[in-house]
Structures are given as C-alpha cells and as structure tokens.
Amino acid sequence: MRVLIIEDSDSIVRMIQALMSGRGHEVKSAGSGARGIEEALAWKPHAILLDINLPGAFDGIQVCEKLRADATLKDTPVIIISAMNDEEVKRKAFTVGATAFYDKPFSPLALLKEVESLQRRSVPSF
C-alpha cells in the first residue's frame, strides 16, 4: 500500500515511516502542504496522513480541499493527525472530506490499524 505523509515534524515522519514500512507499505513524505499536493498528484497514494498545521501557503484543511477537488484523488482516504484538536477544527476537517482524525499525541499502533483497515476496504490489489 502506498502511504503519503504530509507532516512537517521530522520525528513524527520517521516514526510513521518506520512503522508503515516495517509492515511492507511503501511510504513517501512531504514537509509542506504545497509539496504534499504535488507528491499526491504525481504518486497517487492509497492513503494520505495529513497534519493540519503545515508551513507554507496551504494548511492541512486547504490541502484536503484540494485533494478532494482532484478527480484522481477525491476518493483517497485522508487521515488527519493534529495537535489542533478542538471540535471546530475537527468539524472543518470532516466537512472538507477527512476520513478520520487522530489527536496528537496518537497511538502509532491505532494509526497503523486504521491505515490497514482502509487497505482491506478500498484498495483492490497491490
């Protein structure tokens, strides 16, 4: 399964990469919203893990909106991982098309289970 991580914290990216690649998933990352959009359009991941608070022109909410506007990515699961966890932020995330929302700090194993459950539900073959 191809998993794209759009996150500016190197330590979180490394932890998720180790976890996902250790289970046989192919993982790429982007440290900004703009780079994440470019990577998603070029690579067509099966799942996207997305922080809300990102450097640059696009925050995670805007990234999710842009991903949902693209015909090739509109059905790709987007899992938000964020320390911005008030109800208004969560409402916005789900309104623009987030599949799930994990508060930081999050359980790495719970996140892995979420991604792998998406694989069983929506990705036909690898």
DRENPA-3360 file (N, C-alpha, C; in nm, 2 decimals, always signed):
BEGIN
1 = MRVLIIED = +0.09/-0.12/+0.00/+0.00/+0.00/+0.00/+0.09/+0.12/+0.00 ~ +0.06/+0.22/-0.08/+0.13/+0.35/-0.09/+0.07/+0.45/+0.01 ~ +0.15/+0.50/+0.10/+0.11/+0.59/+0.21/+0.19/+0.72/+0.19 ~ +0.12/+0.83/+0.18/+0.19/+0.96/+0.18/+0.17/+1.03/+0.31 ~ +0.28/+1.08/+0.37/+0.27/+1.15/+0.50/+0.30/+1.30/+0.46 ~ +0.20/+1.38/+0.50/+0.22/+1.53/+0.48/+0.23/+1.59/+0.62 ~ +0.35/+1.61/+0.66/+0.38/+1.64/+0.80/+0.51/+1.71/+0.81 ~ +0.52/+1.82/+0.89/+0.65/+1.90/+0.90/+0.74/+1.85/+1.01;
9 = SDSIVRMI = +0.69/+1.77/+1.10/+0.78/+1.72/+1.21/+0.86/+1.60/+1.17 ~ +0.99/+1.61/+1.16/+1.07/+1.50/+1.11/+1.06/+1.38/+1.20 ~ +1.05/+1.40/+1.33/+1.04/+1.29/+1.42/+0.91/+1.21/+1.40 ~ +0.80/+1.28/+1.38/+0.68/+1.21/+1.35/+0.68/+1.13/+1.22 ~ +0.74/+1.20/+1.12/+0.75/+1.13/+0.99/+0.84/+1.01/+1.00 ~ +0.95/+1.02/+1.07/+1.04/+0.90/+1.08/+0.97/+0.79/+1.16 ~ +0.89/+0.82/+1.26/+0.82/+0.72/+1.34/+0.72/+0.65/+1.25 ~ +0.64/+0.73/+1.18/+0.53/+0.67/+1.09/+0.60/+0.59/+0.98;
17 = QALMSGRG = +0.70/+0.64/+0.92/+0.77/+0.57/+0.81/+0.82/+0.43/+0.86 ~ +0.88/+0.43/+0.97/+0.94/+0.30/+1.03/+0.82/+0.21/+1.05 ~ +0.72/+0.25/+1.11/+0.60/+0.17/+1.14/+0.54/+0.11/+1.01 ~ +0.51/+0.20/+0.92/+0.45/+0.16/+0.79/+0.54/+0.07/+0.70 ~ +0.66/+0.11/+0.69/+0.75/+0.03/+0.60/+0.78/-0.10/+0.67 ~ +0.78/-0.10/+0.80/+0.81/-0.23/+0.87/+0.70/-0.33/+0.84 ~ +0.58/-0.28/+0.80/+0.47/-0.37/+0.77/+0.45/-0.39/+0.62 ~ +0.55/-0.34/+0.54/+0.55/-0.37/+0.40/+0.49/-0.26/+0.31;
25 = HEVKSAGS = +0.45/-0.15/+0.37/+0.39/-0.04/+0.30/+0.50/+0.05/+0.24 ~ +0.47/+0.10/+0.12/+0.56/+0.20/+0.06/+0.52/+0.34/+0.11 ~ +0.62/+0.41/+0.16/+0.59/+0.54/+0.22/+0.68/+0.65/+0.16 ~ +0.61/+0.77/+0.13/+0.68/+0.89/+0.10/+0.63/+1.00/+0.19 ~ +0.70/+1.11/+0.20/+0.66/+1.22/+0.28/+0.69/+1.35/+0.21 ~ +0.61/+1.45/+0.27/+0.63/+1.59/+0.22/+0.62/+1.68/+0.34 ~ +0.70/+1.78/+0.35/+0.70/+1.87/+0.47/+0.62/+1.99/+0.46 ~ +0.55/+2.01/+0.35/+0.46/+2.13/+0.34/+0.34/+2.09/+0.27;
33 = GARGIEEA = +0.23/+2.18/+0.28/+0.11/+2.15/+0.21/+0.13/+2.15/+0.06 ~ +0.20/+2.25/+0.00/+0.22/+2.26/-0.14/+0.29/+2.13/-0.19 ~ +0.40/+2.09/-0.12/+0.48/+1.98/-0.17/+0.39/+1.85/-0.15 ~ +0.31/+1.84/-0.05/+0.22/+1.73/-0.03/+0.12/+1.71/-0.15 ~ +0.07/+1.83/-0.19/-0.03/+1.82/-0.31/+0.04/+1.77/-0.43 ~ +0.16/+1.83/-0.46/+0.24/+1.78/-0.57/+0.27/+1.63/-0.57 ~ +0.31/+1.59/-0.45/+0.35/+1.45/-0.44/+0.23/+1.36/-0.45 ~ +0.11/+1.40/-0.40/-0.01/+1.32/-0.41/-0.05/+1.31/-0.56;
41 = LAWKPHAI = -0.05/+1.42/-0.63/-0.09/+1.42/-0.77/+0.01/+1.33/-0.85 ~ +0.13/+1.34/-0.82/+0.23/+1.26/-0.90/+0.23/+1.11/-0.87 ~ +0.21/+1.08/-0.74/+0.24/+0.94/-0.69/+0.11/+0.86/-0.67 ~ -0.01/+0.93/-0.66/-0.14/+0.86/-0.64/-0.13/+0.76/-0.52 ~ -0.11/+0.81/-0.40/-0.11/+0.72/-0.29/-0.24/+0.65/-0.26 ~ -0.24/+0.54/-0.19/-0.36/+0.47/-0.15/-0.42/+0.53/-0.02 ~ -0.34/+0.60/+0.06/-0.38/+0.67/+0.18/-0.29/+0.79/+0.21 ~ -0.35/+0.89/+0.27/-0.27/+1.01/+0.30/-0.29/+1.05/+0.45;
49 = LLDINLPG = -0.17/+1.06/+0.51/-0.17/+1.10/+0.65/-0.13/+1.25/+0.65 ~ -0.22/+1.34/+0.71/-0.21/+1.48/+0.69/-0.21/+1.56/+0.82 ~ -0.11/+1.64/+0.85/-0.12/+1.73/+0.96/-0.20/+1.86/+0.92 ~ -0.25/+1.93/+1.02/-0.33/+2.05/+0.98/-0.23/+2.17/+0.98 ~ -0.15/+2.18/+1.08/-0.06/+2.29/+1.10/+0.07/+2.27/+1.01 ~ +0.07/+2.32/+0.89/+0.18/+2.30/+0.80/+0.24/+2.43/+0.76 ~ +0.37/+2.44/+0.73/+0.44/+2.56/+0.68/+0.40/+2.59/+0.54 ~ +0.40/+2.71/+0.50/+0.38/+2.75/+0.36/+0.24/+2.80/+0.33;
57 = AFDGIQVC = +0.20/+2.79/+0.21/+0.08/+2.85/+0.16/-0.05/+2.78/+0.20 ~ -0.04/+2.65/+0.22/-0.16/+2.57/+0.25/-0.15/+2.49/+0.38 ~ -0.26/+2.51/+0.46/-0.26/+2.43/+0.58/-0.33/+2.30/+0.55 ~ -0.34/+2.21/+0.64/-0.40/+2.07/+0.61/-0.54/+2.08/+0.57 ~ -0.62/+2.17/+0.61/-0.76/+2.18/+0.57/-0.76/+2.22/+0.42 ~ -0.68/+2.31/+0.38/-0.68/+2.35/+0.24/-0.62/+2.24/+0.15 ~ -0.52/+2.17/+0.21/-0.47/+2.06/+0.13/-0.58/+1.95/+0.11 ~ -0.65/+1.92/+0.21/-0.76/+1.82/+0.20/-0.86/+1.87/+0.09;
65 = EKLRADAT = -0.90/+2.00/+0.10/-0.99/+2.05/+0.00/-0.94/+2.03/-0.15 ~ -0.81/+2.06/-0.17/-0.75/+2.05/-0.30/-0.74/+1.90/-0.34 ~ -0.71/+1.81/-0.25/-0.71/+1.67/-0.29/-0.85/+1.62/-0.33 ~ -0.95/+1.67/-0.26/-1.09/+1.62/-0.28/-1.14/+1.68/-0.42 ~ -1.08/+1.79/-0.46/-1.12/+1.86/-0.59/-1.06/+1.79/-0.71 ~ -0.96/+1.70/-0.69/-0.89/+1.63/-0.80/-0.96/+1.50/-0.82 ~ -1.00/+1.48/-0.95/-1.08/+1.35/-0.98/-1.00/+1.23/-0.94 ~ -0.87/+1.23/-0.95/-0.80/+1.11/-0.93/-0.77/+1.08/-0.78;
73 = LKDTPVII = -0.79/+1.18/-0.70/-0.76/+1.17/-0.55/-0.89/+1.19/-0.47 ~ -1.00/+1.22/-0.53/-1.12/+1.25/-0.45/-1.16/+1.14/-0.35 ~ -1.13/+1.01/-0.39/-1.17/+0.90/-0.30/-1.06/+0.85/-0.22 ~ -0.94/+0.90/-0.23/-0.83/+0.86/-0.15/-0.85/+0.89/+0.00 ~ -0.84/+0.79/+0.09/-0.86/+0.82/+0.23/-0.76/+0.92/+0.28 ~ -0.80/+1.02/+0.36/-0.72/+1.12/+0.42/-0.74/+1.12/+0.57 ~ -0.63/+1.08/+0.64/-0.64/+1.07/+0.79/-0.56/+1.19/+0.84 ~ -0.63/+1.27/+0.92/-0.57/+1.39/+0.98/-0.51/+1.35/+1.11;
81 = ISAMNDEE = -0.39/+1.40/+1.13/-0.31/+1.38/+1.25/-0.27/+1.52/+1.30 ~ -0.33/+1.56/+1.41/-0.31/+1.70/+1.45/-0.32/+1.73/+1.60 ~ -0.24/+1.83/+1.65/-0.25/+1.87/+1.78/-0.36/+1.98/+1.80 ~ -0.41/+2.03/+1.68/-0.52/+2.12/+1.68/-0.65/+2.04/+1.69 ~ -0.69/+2.00/+1.81/-0.80/+1.90/+1.82/-0.93/+1.95/+1.88 ~ -0.95/+2.08/+1.87/-1.08/+2.13/+1.92/-1.19/+2.09/+1.82 ~ -1.31/+2.10/+1.87/-1.43/+2.05/+1.79/-1.45/+2.12/+1.66 ~ -1.42/+2.25/+1.65/-1.43/+2.33/+1.53/-1.33/+2.28/+1.42;
89 = VKRKAFTV = -1.21/+2.26/+1.46/-1.11/+2.21/+1.37/-1.15/+2.07/+1.32 ~ -1.20/+1.98/+1.40/-1.24/+1.85/+1.36/-1.36/+1.86/+1.26 ~ -1.45/+1.95/+1.30/-1.57/+1.97/+1.21/-1.52/+2.02/+1.07 ~ -1.43/+2.11/+1.06/-1.38/+2.16/+0.93/-1.31/+2.05/+0.86 ~ -1.23/+1.97/+0.93/-1.16/+1.86/+0.86/-1.26/+1.76/+0.80 ~ -1.36/+1.72/+0.87/-1.46/+1.63/+0.82/-1.55/+1.69/+0.71 ~ -1.57/+1.82/+0.72/-1.65/+1.89/+0.62/-1.58/+1.89/+0.49 ~ -1.45/+1.91/+0.49/-1.37/+1.91/+0.36/-1.33/+1.77/+0.31;
97 = GATAFYDK = -1.37/+1.67/+0.39/-1.35/+1.53/+0.33/-1.25/+1.44/+0.41 ~ -1.21/+1.48/+0.53/-1.12/+1.39/+0.60/-1.19/+1.25/+0.63 ~ -1.12/+1.15/+0.63/-1.17/+1.01/+0.65/-1.17/+0.98/+0.80 ~ -1.07/+1.03/+0.87/-1.05/+1.01/+1.02/-0.97/+1.12/+1.07 ~ -0.97/+1.13/+1.21/-0.89/+1.24/+1.27/-0.83/+1.18/+1.40 ~ -0.70/+1.19/+1.41/-0.62/+1.14/+1.52/-0.56/+1.26/+1.59 ~ -0.58/+1.27/+1.72/-0.52/+1.38/+1.80/-0.38/+1.34/+1.83 ~ -0.29/+1.44/+1.83/-0.15/+1.43/+1.88/-0.15/+1.45/+2.03;
105 = PFSPLALL = -0.08/+1.37/+2.10/-0.01/+1.25/+2.06/-0.11/+1.14/+2.03 ~ -0.07/+1.06/+1.94/-0.16/+0.95/+1.89/-0.09/+0.81/+1.92 ~ -0.17/+0.71/+1.91/-0.12/+0.57/+1.93/-0.07/+0.53/+1.79 ~ +0.06/+0.50/+1.77/+0.11/+0.46/+1.64/+0.04/+0.33/+1.60 ~ +0.01/+0.24/+1.69/-0.05/+0.11/+1.65/-0.19/+0.13/+1.61 ~ -0.26/+0.23/+1.67/-0.40/+0.26/+1.63/-0.40/+0.32/+1.49 ~ -0.30/+0.40/+1.46/-0.29/+0.46/+1.33/-0.26/+0.35/+1.22 ~ -0.17/+0.26/+1.26/-0.14/+0.15/+1.16/-0.26/+0.07/+1.14;
113 = KEVESLQR = -0.34/+0.04/+1.24/-0.46/-0.04/+1.22/-0.56/+0.03/+1.13 ~ -0.57/+0.17/+1.15/-0.66/+0.25/+1.07/-0.62/+0.24/+0.92 ~ -0.50/+0.26/+0.89/-0.45/+0.25/+0.76/-0.47/+0.11/+0.70 ~ -0.44/+0.01/+0.77/-0.46/-0.12/+0.72/-0.60/-0.16/+0.70 ~ -0.69/-0.10/+0.78/-0.83/-0.13/+0.76/-0.88/-0.06/+0.64 ~ -0.82/+0.05/+0.60/-0.86/+0.12/+0.47/-0.81/+0.03/+0.36 ~ -0.70/-0.03/+0.37/-0.65/-0.12/+0.27/-0.74/-0.23/+0.24 ~ -0.79/-0.29/+0.35/-0.89/-0.40/+0.33/-1.02/-0.36/+0.27;
121 = RSVPSF = -1.06/-0.23/+0.30/-1.19/-0.19/+0.25/-1.19/-0.13/+0.11 ~ -1.07/-0.07/+0.07/-1.08/+0.01/-0.05/-0.98/-0.01/-0.16 ~ -0.87/-0.08/-0.13/-0.77/-0.10/-0.23/-0.77/-0.24/-0.28 ~ -0.80/-0.26/-0.41/-0.83/-0.39/-0.47/-0.70/-0.48/-0.47 ~ -0.59/-0.43/-0.50/-0.47/-0.52/-0.51/-0.34/-0.44/-0.51 ~ -0.23/-0.51/-0.47/-0.10/-0.44/-0.46/+0.00/-0.52/-0.54;
% end
